[in-house]
């Protein structure tokens, strides 16, 4: 599968998981600062990551950069799905850590 054939949930989870992995320490490497992780995500927009999902992620959590012409308005469906998945992640982490 590729592109739109991949379910939107899977494309969203992939981006959220990637950001989480990059910004947290792992046994094999130290965490990247958020700005480095975001630069990597922007670089892979349209290649590894769905552009709409990247735009929703950046628009939801980070200030838009007017100097970055690659960031466009995400579709409302993408934003809603991303918000639902992130809420799930937050709840799962609370349950796991409590």
Secondary structure, DSSP 8 states (H G I E B T S, - for coil): --GGGS-HHHHHHHHHHHHHHHTS-BTTB----HHHHHHHHHHTBTTTB-HHHHHHHHHHHS---TT-TT-----HHHHHHHHHHHHHHHHHHHHHH-
